Amino acid sequence: MFSLPLDEAERRARAFSHRLALGTAGSLCAGVGAAFLTVAAWLVLSAGHGAVFAATVIGSAYLGAGLILWALSLRPRQPERTAPPADPYTPFIHMAEGFAAGLEAGRPHAGPAAVTGRATDRPRPAPRLHEAAGPVQRLAWPILRPARVSALP
C-alpha cells in the first residue's frame, strides 16, 4: 500500500545524491583548474610587468567573475509553467469537427441528392394502385386487396 510513495521518495533521493556527487566533483575540478590558471597568470604577468600588476589583474578578474555570479543569483526565478490538464473529450471533438468538415466539403460535388436528400434526376416510380386511387378507394384498399395465394406443398 505504501510502496509507491516510498519508491518515489527513494528514487528522488537517489537522483539528488547522484547530482550532488557529480556537482561536488565538478566544482572541485574547476577549483583546482582555477588555482593552476591563477598561478600561471601570476607567473606570466609578474615576469613581464611586476608582482603588483599581476595581483591587480588577477584580483580584478576574480572580482568581476564573482560580481557576475552574484548578480545571476539575485535574479528572480521564473515559476515553472505547467501545462493545463488535457481535456479527455478533445479527440472526440476533433473527430466530430472533421466529420462535419468532410460533409460540408463533399456537398457541392455530390449533386442535388446530397442537398435535398433525394435525387431529382432519377425518374420517380409509377404510383401503386392504392396511391393513385381517390380517398374512398384508399380506405377500401385493404379490403379489396387480392389475397396472396400460397403454393401448397
N, C-alpha and C positions, 0 to 999 in steps of 0.2 A: 504494500500500500504506500509506504513512504520511500520506496526505492527510486522512483523517478525524480523527485526533487533532490534527493541526496546524490544521485548520479549526476544531475545537472550541476550541483554545487561542487562536486568533486572535479568535474570536467573544467569548470571555470577556474577553480583553484589551481589545477594543473597547468592550464593555459597561462594564468597570471604568473606563476612561478617560472615558467619557461621564458616568458617575455622579460621578467625581471632579471633572470640569469643572463640572457643574451644582452640586455641593455647594460648591465653592470660590466660584463666583459668588454663590450664595445666602448664604454666610457673609459675603462682602464687603458685599453689600447690607444684610444685617442689622446689620453693624458700623457702617456709615455711618448707618443709621437710628437706631441706639442712640446714636451720638455726637450727632446733631442733637436727639434727645429729651433727652439729658443736658443739652445747652446750654439747651434750652427750659425744662426743670425748674429749672436753676440760675437763670435769669433771673426766673422766677416766684417761686421761693422766696426768692431774695436780695432781691427788691424788697419783698416783704411781711414777711419775718422776719429778714433779715440773711444774710451770707455764711456764717457758722459753722453756722447752722441748715440752710441749703441743702446744704452739704458733708456734714453728718451724715445728712440724709435720703437723698441720692443715694448716698453711700457705703454706707449700710445696705441700700438696695435692691440694689446690685450685689453686696454680700457675701451677702445672702440668696439671690439667684439663683445665685451661684457655689457656695454650700453645697448647694443643691438639686441642681444638675447634678453636683457631686462625689459626692453620696450616690447618685444614679442610676447613676453609672459604677461604683460599688463593688458593685452588686447582682450576684449570680452569674448567669451566662447559663443559661437553660434549654436543655438539649440538644434538638436538633431530633428530633421524633418521626417515625420513619419507619414507614410502613405495612408490615405483614407482606406478603411476596410472595403474590400471588394464586394460589390453587390452580387448576391448569388443569382439574381434574375437577369443580369446583364447579357449572358449568352442567348437567352430566350428572346430578349427584346431585340437584339441584333438580328436574330433569325427571323422574327416576325417582320422587322423593317425590310430585310432583304426579300422576303416573300412578297410583301406589298409592292416593293420597288420593281420586282420582276413582273408582277401582274400589270402594273402601270406601263412598264416598258413594252410589254407584249400586246397591249390593246390596239395601238394604231396599225399593227401589222396583221392582226387576226381577222379583220373584216367585220361586217355588221353583226355577226353572230356573237362576237365577244362583247359587244356593247349592249345589245338588246336581249341576249340570251337565246335567240332563235335565228336561224339563217333565213334571210328574206329571198335569197336567190334560189332556194330549193322550192319545187312546187309542193303545195300543200296536198295531203292525201284527200281523196274523194270522201265526202261525208258518208257516214254509215246511214243505214236506213232509218234508225230511230233518231239520228241527229238531224236528218233532212225533213222529218215529219213535223207537223204542227204540234201545238201543245196538247191536244186531245190524244193524238197518236202516241206522244211521248209517255203520257200516263198509262196508256193501254199497252205499251210495248212489252213490258214483262209478261203480260198475259198472252199476247199474240205471238210471242217469240216461238219459233219452231223448237220442238223438243229435240234433244240430242238422242240419236239412236246409237246405242252401243252395240257393238258386234258381240253376238253370243258365241261362246266357245264351242 
